[in-house]
Amino acid sequence: MSRKKFQFPHAQNLHNPQKVMETIADYIVQNVPSNRALNILEAGCGRQWRLNLKEIEYTLTGVDLDENALDIRKNKQKDLDIAIVADLRTLSLEENHYDIIWSQNVLEHVDGAETVLENFIKWLKPGGVMILLFPNRDSAYGFVTRMTPFWVHVFYKKYIQGNKNAGKPGYDPYPVSFDKVISRNGIYEFCRKHKLTIRAEYRMDVRMVRRQSIWFLMELLLWGLHLISLKKLSVDYRYLIYIIQIPEYS
């Protein structure tokens, strides 16, 4: 992938996960044809899906490489119509089949994320949309995440964020790869290359921990990296949200 630099527009900060889900659900209800049941692929479905689409009819297919997480999803949430244990890089699915592909907190873990995105293009119907949510590798937060060892991620999830199941089978965190496409510049270049249209771009810069002292230290670290990198590592735009449409016709 060439590394053309883009002049980015301002992206609205949605501030919290609930606002993210509400904004995306509103977009789908208002813009995706709903005169029939939609085919939705949740690529990297994990243990739960927080998107509320009660206003429309759809068939939900979930794919995940973590069989334990998929078992939890099937047995507790029971919201998948089809469940597939597979690697998104090598999975073979029907082409031109899905109206929407949803991928949240997945692509940063894939060594070969661009291959997965190219598969999304094949699997989507003409005019279909992929909805991507991931941490920005080119932010100071993304830099810390990709440069620290995995045990630090487990410690952070378990003892700082208070997730007692962190690191257990079926539960995050998972090792990260952070391919170059997992960034603003990477996504814009991918869309340019494949003639895709970015219908919406948002960011979520949210306070990551509740304890004031820990939050202050983390912010101090991120701002320090921002300055040391001569502002190449952004202190904002930590988490990116994209709604991307493929062409109506090939």
Residue frames relative to the residue before (quaternion, step in Angstrom):
aa qw qx qy qz dx dy dz
M 1.0000 0.0000 0.0000 0.0000 0.00 0.00 0.00
S 0.3977 -0.6970 0.5369 0.2603 3.57 -0.87 0.92
R 0.3706 -0.7511 0.5134 0.1869 3.54 -1.18 0.60
K 0.0497 0.8012 -0.5879 0.0998 3.55 0.67 1.10
K 0.3344 -0.7329 0.5588 0.1971 3.57 -1.02 0.84
F 0.2147 -0.7951 0.5601 0.0896 3.56 -0.85 1.00
Q 0.3819 -0.6484 0.5988 0.2744 3.52 -1.31 0.46
F 0.2111 -0.8350 0.4994 0.0936 3.54 -0.24 1.28
P 0.4199 -0.6573 0.5526 0.2939 3.57 -1.10 0.65
H 0.5931 -0.5353 0.4428 0.4071 3.55 -1.26 0.26
A 0.1918 -0.7699 0.5995 0.1055 3.57 -0.98 0.87
Q 0.4940 -0.6771 0.4652 0.2846 3.56 -0.87 0.98
N 0.3439 -0.7156 0.5719 0.2064 3.56 -1.02 0.85
L 0.2418 -0.8009 0.5353 0.1163 3.58 -0.58 1.16
H 0.4221 -0.7985 0.3658 0.2244 3.55 1.40 0.07
N 0.8306 -0.0459 0.0560 0.5521 3.66 0.84 -0.79
P 0.6682 -0.5412 0.3303 0.3893 3.61 -1.15 0.56
Q 0.6250 0.5486 -0.3522 0.4294 3.61 0.97 -0.74
K 0.6594 0.4961 -0.3031 0.4767 3.57 0.97 -0.86
V 0.5974 0.5568 -0.3547 0.4553 3.59 1.08 -0.70
M 0.6948 0.4772 -0.2806 0.4591 3.58 0.80 -1.03
E 0.6491 0.5156 -0.3214 0.4578 3.60 0.96 -0.81
T 0.6609 0.5169 -0.3062 0.4497 3.58 0.95 -0.88
I 0.6792 0.4767 -0.2939 0.4745 3.58 0.92 -0.88
A 0.6378 0.5224 -0.3316 0.4587 3.59 0.95 -0.82
D 0.6394 0.5202 -0.3230 0.4649 3.59 0.98 -0.82
Y 0.6364 0.5247 -0.3329 0.4570 3.59 0.97 -0.83
I 0.6701 0.5043 -0.3083 0.4491 3.59 0.85 -0.96
V 0.6680 0.5067 -0.3036 0.4526 3.58 0.85 -0.96
Q 0.7429 0.4362 -0.2255 0.4548 3.59 0.93 -0.88
N 0.8121 0.3292 -0.1293 0.4642 3.59 1.04 -0.70
V 0.6880 0.4452 -0.2935 0.4922 3.60 1.12 -0.46
P 0.5098 -0.6605 0.4438 0.3270 3.63 -0.75 0.98
S 0.0787 -0.8290 0.5536 0.0005 3.57 -0.75 1.06
N 0.3808 0.7258 -0.4894 0.2979 3.58 1.14 0.60
R 0.7365 0.2117 -0.1685 0.6200 3.55 1.36 0.21
A 0.6318 -0.5104 0.4025 0.4223 3.56 -1.27 0.20
L 0.3489 -0.7407 0.5389 0.1980 3.57 -0.89 0.93
N 0.3061 -0.6933 0.6147 0.2185 3.53 -1.25 0.54
I 0.0251 -0.8123 0.5811 -0.0436 3.56 -0.55 1.21
L 0.1663 -0.7622 0.6202 0.0820 3.55 -0.98 0.94
E 0.1574 -0.7513 0.6340 0.0936 3.54 -0.83 1.01
A 0.1560 -0.8349 0.5269 0.0315 3.54 -0.17 1.35
G 0.7676 0.0703 -0.1246 0.6247 3.53 -0.13 1.36
C 0.0562 0.8939 -0.4435 0.0342 3.53 0.86 1.04
G 0.2388 -0.8129 0.5093 0.1512 3.60 1.11 -0.49
R 0.7798 -0.3952 0.2665 0.4058 3.54 -1.28 -0.48
Q 0.8235 0.0149 0.0064 0.5671 3.61 1.12 -0.42
W 0.2427 -0.7335 0.6212 0.1312 3.51 -1.38 0.44
R 0.2406 -0.8287 0.4957 0.0987 3.56 -0.56 1.15
L 0.5095 0.6589 -0.4248 0.3546 3.58 1.23 -0.06
N 0.2340 -0.7778 0.5732 0.1083 3.58 -0.85 1.03
L 0.0733 0.8022 -0.5840 0.1003 3.56 -0.42 1.27
K 0.1426 0.8423 -0.5078 0.1111 3.57 1.00 0.80
E 0.6214 0.5780 -0.3410 0.4043 3.58 1.17 -0.48
I 0.7687 0.2952 -0.1768 0.5392 3.60 1.17 -0.33
E 0.4441 -0.6632 0.5364 0.2743 3.53 -1.30 0.43
Y 0.1314 0.8031 -0.5706 0.1109 3.58 -0.90 0.86
T 0.3183 -0.6779 0.6236 0.2243 3.50 -1.40 0.34
L 0.1736 -0.8200 0.5432 0.0493 3.56 -0.69 1.13
T 0.1010 -0.7695 0.6301 0.0232 3.54 -0.79 1.14
G 0.1200 -0.8045 0.5798 0.0464 3.57 -0.82 1.01
V 0.0814 -0.7810 0.6189 0.0196 3.55 -0.95 0.96
D 0.1607 0.7744 -0.6030 0.1037 3.57 -0.94 0.87
L 0.4571 -0.6819 0.5066 0.2634 3.54 -1.13 0.72
D 0.6568 0.4925 -0.2925 0.4905 3.57 1.22 -0.54
E 0.3028 -0.7927 0.5040 0.1608 3.56 -0.21 1.29
N 0.6218 0.5484 -0.3450 0.4401 3.59 1.05 -0.70
A 0.6575 0.4989 -0.3072 0.4738 3.58 0.94 -0.87
L 0.6556 0.5121 -0.3104 0.4599 3.56 1.00 -0.83
D 0.6198 0.5335 -0.3387 0.4653 3.60 1.06 -0.69
I 0.6306 0.5182 -0.3276 0.4759 3.58 1.01 -0.82
R 0.6475 0.5291 -0.3080 0.4538 3.56 0.97 -0.90
K 0.7002 0.4777 -0.2752 0.4536 3.57 0.85 -0.98
N 0.7499 0.4313 -0.2205 0.4506 3.57 0.92 -0.91
K 0.7473 0.3737 -0.2154 0.5055 3.60 1.10 -0.60
Q 0.7563 0.3683 -0.2133 0.4969 3.59 0.72 -1.03
K 0.0664 -0.8550 0.5084 0.0785 3.55 1.08 -0.86
D 0.4733 0.6930 -0.4216 0.3434 3.58 1.01 0.81
L 0.5707 0.5843 -0.3872 0.4277 3.59 1.27 0.06
D 0.3530 -0.7114 0.5655 0.2224 3.56 -1.00 0.84
I 0.7741 0.0756 -0.0224 0.6282 3.55 1.14 -0.76
A 0.0797 -0.7939 0.6023 0.0244 3.60 -0.90 0.94
I 0.0368 -0.8095 0.5846 -0.0392 3.57 -0.80 1.07
V 0.2275 -0.7305 0.6275 0.1445 3.57 -0.92 0.96
A 0.3334 0.7414 -0.5102 0.2808 3.58 -0.41 1.19
D 0.4774 -0.6182 0.5478 0.2996 3.50 -1.42 0.29
L 0.4515 -0.7245 0.4542 0.2550 3.59 -0.65 1.09
R 0.6029 0.5696 -0.3596 0.4275 3.60 1.18 -0.41
T 0.8027 0.2840 -0.1168 0.5113 3.57 1.03 -0.78
L 0.4537 0.7077 -0.4360 0.3211 3.58 1.28 -0.13
S 0.2168 -0.7509 0.6104 0.1286 3.55 -1.07 0.80
L 0.0493 0.7861 -0.6113 0.0772 3.57 -0.64 1.18
E 0.6493 -0.5059 0.3892 0.4135 3.55 -1.27 0.35
E 0.3811 -0.7334 0.5184 0.2193 3.56 -0.86 0.95
N 0.8292 0.1937 -0.1631 0.4983 3.57 -1.26 0.54
H 0.4577 0.7314 -0.3926 0.3184 3.57 1.09 0.71
Y 0.7746 0.3832 -0.1913 0.4654 3.60 0.91 -0.87
D 0.4159 -0.6875 0.5430 0.2440 3.52 -1.13 0.77
I 0.7931 0.0832 0.0045 0.6033 3.55 1.07 -0.85
I 0.0692 -0.7392 0.6660 0.0730 3.55 -1.13 0.74
W 0.1546 -0.7919 0.5901 0.0276 3.53 -0.76 1.16
S 0.0695 0.7883 -0.6074 0.0690 3.59 -0.85 0.97
Q 0.0372 0.8165 -0.5688 0.0914 3.56 -0.38 1.27
N 0.8554 -0.0300 -0.0151 0.5169 3.57 -0.81 1.07
V 0.4918 0.6563 -0.4174 0.3913 3.55 1.02 0.87
L 0.7113 0.5202 -0.2886 0.3744 3.56 0.65 -1.15
E 0.6184 0.5566 -0.3534 0.4278 3.60 1.08 -0.59
H 0.6699 0.4950 -0.2875 0.4728 3.58 1.26 -0.34
V 0.6480 0.5551 -0.2966 0.4290 3.58 1.27 -0.26
D 0.2629 -0.7151 0.6295 0.1526 3.54 -0.89 1.02
G 0.7392 0.2376 -0.2132 0.5930 3.55 0.02 1.33
A 0.1566 0.8385 -0.5069 0.1246 3.57 1.09 0.76
E 0.6180 0.5519 -0.3598 0.4290 3.59 1.04 -0.66
T 0.5972 0.5499 -0.3558 0.4631 3.59 1.10 -0.63
V 0.6392 0.5178 -0.3178 0.4715 3.57 1.01 -0.81
L 0.6599 0.5038 -0.3102 0.4632 3.59 0.91 -0.86
E 0.6390 0.5093 -0.3249 0.4762 3.58 1.04 -0.71
N 0.6077 0.5259 -0.3460 0.4841 3.59 1.12 -0.61
F 0.6062 0.5567 -0.3539 0.4442 3.58 1.00 -0.78
I 0.6356 0.5319 -0.3286 0.4529 3.57 0.95 -0.87
K 0.6681 0.5031 -0.2986 0.4598 3.59 0.94 -0.88
W 0.7194 0.4753 -0.2518 0.4395 3.57 0.92 -0.90
L 0.6279 0.5505 -0.3377 0.4345 3.60 1.16 -0.48
K 0.4945 -0.6068 0.5308 0.3248 3.51 -1.21 0.58
P 0.6227 -0.4998 0.4114 0.4396 3.62 -1.16 0.34
G 0.8009 0.2252 -0.1975 0.5186 3.56 -0.79 1.03
G 0.4779 0.6794 -0.4333 0.3497 3.59 1.27 0.00
V 0.3327 -0.7565 0.5344 0.1774 3.56 -1.25 0.37
M 0.2080 -0.7155 0.6481 0.1572 3.50 -1.24 0.64
I 0.1745 -0.7720 0.6072 0.0694 3.54 -0.97 0.95
L 0.0609 -0.8349 0.5447 -0.0508 3.54 -0.41 1.30
L 0.0030 -0.7759 0.6303 -0.0284 3.55 -0.96 0.96
F 0.2475 0.7755 -0.5428 0.2065 3.58 -0.65 1.07
P 0.5452 -0.5778 0.4765 0.3766 3.60 -1.23 0.35
N 0.4648 -0.6931 0.4918 0.2483 3.55 -1.10 0.78
R 0.3964 -0.7426 0.4888 0.2291 3.60 -0.56 1.16
D 0.7089 0.4677 -0.2570 0.4612 3.59 1.11 -0.62
S 0.5203 0.5741 -0.4435 0.4506 3.57 1.23 0.37
A 0.6360 -0.5073 0.4005 0.4216 3.56 -1.25 0.30
Y 0.6174 0.5422 -0.3340 0.4618 3.57 1.08 -0.75
G 0.6668 0.4957 -0.2970 0.4706 3.58 0.94 -0.89
F 0.6203 0.5450 -0.3362 0.4529 3.57 1.04 -0.77
V 0.6578 0.4969 -0.3115 0.4726 3.59 0.89 -0.91
T 0.6592 0.5287 -0.3091 0.4363 3.58 0.93 -0.90
R 0.7488 0.4047 -0.2405 0.4665 3.59 0.85 -0.88
M 0.6946 0.4736 -0.2842 0.4610 3.61 1.17 -0.34
T 0.6526 0.4960 -0.3264 0.4707 3.62 1.20 -0.24
P 0.5512 -0.6259 0.4315 0.3439 3.62 -1.07 0.67
F 0.6793 -0.5381 0.3283 0.3758 3.53 -1.22 0.60
W 0.6231 0.5542 -0.3634 0.4154 3.61 0.96 -0.74
V 0.5905 0.5567 -0.3666 0.4551 3.60 1.15 -0.54
H 0.6344 0.5291 -0.3273 0.4588 3.59 1.03 -0.78
V 0.6472 0.5068 -0.3143 0.4749 3.57 0.99 -0.85
F 0.6453 0.5219 -0.3148 0.4606 3.58 0.93 -0.92
Y 0.6578 0.5218 -0.3040 0.4500 3.57 0.91 -0.95
K 0.6793 0.4898 -0.2889 0.4639 3.58 0.87 -0.97
K 0.7316 0.4628 -0.2419 0.4383 3.55 0.89 -0.99
Y 0.8279 0.2813 -0.1133 0.4719 3.56 0.74 -1.05
I 0.6914 0.4263 -0.2866 0.5081 3.61 1.14 -0.45
Q 0.7626 0.3315 -0.1873 0.5229 3.57 0.91 -0.93
G 0.4609 -0.7413 0.4025 0.2759 3.58 1.28 -0.15
N 0.4300 0.6756 -0.4833 0.3538 3.60 1.15 0.58
K 0.2807 -0.8193 0.4783 0.1454 3.57 -0.09 1.30
N 0.6861 0.4764 -0.2840 0.4708 3.60 1.18 -0.45
A 0.3573 0.7676 -0.4767 0.2364 3.60 1.26 -0.02
G 0.8145 0.2452 -0.2026 0.4852 3.54 -0.88 0.99
K 0.5587 0.5886 -0.4012 0.4248 3.60 1.23 -0.20
P 0.6552 -0.5082 0.3597 0.4278 3.62 -1.16 0.44
G 0.8000 0.2616 -0.2220 0.4922 3.54 -0.85 1.04
Y 0.7189 0.3949 -0.2308 0.5234 3.57 1.28 -0.13
D 0.4876 -0.6388 0.5045 0.3158 3.53 -1.18 0.66
P 0.5582 -0.0374 -0.8011 -0.2128 1.52 -2.51 0.36
Y 0.2986 -0.7044 0.6112 0.2029 3.51 -1.41 0.22
P 0.6199 -0.5432 0.3967 0.4040 3.62 -1.14 0.50
V 0.2957 -0.7723 0.5417 0.1507 3.58 -1.07 0.75
S 0.2531 -0.7430 0.6008 0.1517 3.54 -1.30 0.54
F 0.0564 -0.8469 0.5223 0.0819 3.57 0.99 -0.89
D 0.0343 -0.7957 0.6026 -0.0503 3.56 0.46 1.23
K 0.6627 -0.5529 0.3364 0.3768 3.58 -1.17 0.56
V 0.5879 0.5806 -0.3766 0.4188 3.60 1.15 -0.46
I 0.6247 0.5436 -0.3374 0.4478 3.60 1.21 -0.40
S 0.5695 0.5200 -0.3923 0.5014 3.53 0.67 1.22
R 0.6642 -0.4783 0.3656 0.4432 3.58 -1.24 0.18
N 0.6872 0.4762 -0.2937 0.4634 3.57 0.78 -0.99
G 0.6491 0.5368 -0.3142 0.4381 3.57 0.99 -0.83
I 0.6805 0.4763 -0.2890 0.4759 3.58 0.93 -0.88
Y 0.6468 0.5102 -0.3287 0.4619 3.60 0.93 -0.80
E 0.6591 0.4952 -0.3092 0.4741 3.58 0.99 -0.80
F 0.6323 0.5240 -0.3328 0.4635 3.60 0.98 -0.80
C 0.6740 0.4897 -0.2975 0.4663 3.59 0.91 -0.88
R 0.6245 0.5257 -0.3369 0.4692 3.60 1.03 -0.73
K 0.6668 0.5299 -0.2869 0.4385 3.54 0.92 -0.99
H 0.7913 0.3107 -0.1399 0.5077 3.59 0.95 -0.90
K 0.4591 -0.7194 0.4233 0.3040 3.58 1.30 0.31
L 0.3460 0.7202 -0.5103 0.3182 3.55 0.93 0.99
T 0.3364 -0.7427 0.5486 0.1852 3.56 -1.19 0.58
I 0.2912 -0.7282 0.5937 0.1800 3.56 -0.83 1.00
R 0.2267 -0.8091 0.5331 0.0989 3.56 -0.33 1.28
A 0.7935 -0.0556 0.0449 0.6044 3.57 1.12 -0.62
E 0.0512 -0.7640 0.6426 0.0288 3.53 -1.16 0.73
Y 0.0041 0.7858 -0.6173 0.0379 3.54 -0.88 1.02
R 0.2057 -0.7327 0.6231 0.1804 3.51 -1.35 0.14
M 0.1573 -0.7573 0.6205 0.1293 3.52 -1.28 0.32
D 0.0067 -0.7759 0.6292 -0.0458 3.53 -0.44 1.26
V 0.0804 0.8355 -0.5244 0.1433 3.50 -0.01 1.35
R 0.5449 -0.5797 0.4846 0.3635 3.56 -1.18 0.54
M 0.3426 -0.8142 0.4435 0.1515 3.56 -0.53 1.22
V 0.7846 0.1455 -0.0835 0.5969 3.61 1.16 -0.52
R 0.5269 -0.6699 0.4359 0.2892 3.57 -1.15 0.62
R 0.6496 0.5379 -0.3377 0.4179 3.58 0.96 -0.79
Q 0.4989 -0.7063 0.4244 0.2686 3.55 -0.66 1.18
S 0.6779 0.5101 -0.3067 0.4315 3.60 0.86 -0.94
I 0.6708 0.4809 -0.2979 0.4795 3.59 0.94 -0.87
W 0.6335 0.5303 -0.3301 0.4566 3.57 0.97 -0.84
F 0.6471 0.5250 -0.3198 0.4510 3.59 0.95 -0.86
L 0.6664 0.5000 -0.3027 0.4629 3.60 0.92 -0.89
M 0.6518 0.5105 -0.3153 0.4638 3.59 0.99 -0.81
E 0.6494 0.5050 -0.3175 0.4716 3.57 0.97 -0.81
L 0.6226 0.5420 -0.3304 0.4577 3.56 1.04 -0.78
L 0.6454 0.5152 -0.3084 0.4721 3.58 1.00 -0.86
L 0.6880 0.4906 -0.2906 0.4490 3.59 0.84 -0.95
W 0.6573 0.4891 -0.3126 0.4807 3.58 0.97 -0.77
G 0.6141 0.5470 -0.3426 0.4542 3.57 1.09 -0.69
L 0.6617 0.4893 -0.2983 0.4836 3.58 0.97 -0.87
H 0.6047 0.5639 -0.3415 0.4470 3.57 1.04 -0.77
L 0.7154 0.4434 -0.2517 0.4777 3.57 0.88 -0.93
I 0.6481 0.5241 -0.3195 0.4507 3.60 0.95 -0.88
S 0.6981 0.4593 -0.2619 0.4828 3.59 1.06 -0.77
L 0.4347 -0.6964 0.4451 0.3576 3.58 1.33 0.09
K 0.6728 -0.5473 0.2444 0.4336 3.51 1.10 0.99
K 0.3890 0.7088 -0.4974 0.3145 3.60 1.19 0.40
L 0.6929 0.3610 -0.2461 0.5736 3.57 1.17 -0.61
S 0.3113 -0.7865 0.5034 0.1764 3.56 -0.42 1.21
V 0.3858 -0.7093 0.5387 0.2407 3.54 -1.09 0.72
D 0.6951 0.3241 -0.2510 0.5907 3.57 1.29 -0.29
Y 0.6969 0.4254 -0.3488 0.4601 3.61 -1.24 -0.17
R 0.1914 0.8162 -0.5187 0.1678 3.56 0.95 0.90
Y 0.7895 0.1473 -0.0450 0.5941 3.56 1.06 -0.80
L 0.1822 -0.8224 0.5376 0.0369 3.55 -0.75 1.14
I 0.1036 -0.7710 0.6273 0.0356 3.54 -1.13 0.77
Y 0.0112 -0.8137 0.5801 -0.0360 3.59 -0.76 1.06
I 0.1162 -0.7117 0.6851 0.1030 3.50 -1.24 0.68
I 0.0087 -0.8327 0.5461 -0.0913 3.55 -0.35 1.32
Q 0.1900 -0.7981 0.5667 0.0766 3.56 -0.82 1.03
I 0.3298 -0.7138 0.5775 0.2195 3.54 -1.03 0.82
P 0.6769 -0.5147 0.3166 0.4203 3.63 -1.14 0.45
E 0.5634 -0.5977 0.4581 0.3397 3.55 -1.20 0.63
Y 0.7924 0.1095 -0.0298 0.5994 3.55 1.09 -0.78
S 0.4559 -0.6785 0.5022 0.2820 3.56 -1.08 0.71
